[in-house]
């Protein structure tokens, strides 16, 4: 296969791949956006859980 023809095939495959990826990402982006919306409202819950876990670990170490 000549380099020019190979370059043509590679560019064709890349364009088709990008089109397919953009269609797939559009569907995934809706779910990702919904998850971010939920996280925006519950960030304080994750913060409280992280602080509680940290306090439990620090209390479990004892005062050696």
Protein Blocks (a to p, Z undefined) as FASTA:
>chain_A
ZZklmmmmmmmmmmmmmmmmmmmmmmmmmmmmmmmmmmmmmmmmmmmmmmmmmmmmmmmn
opZZ
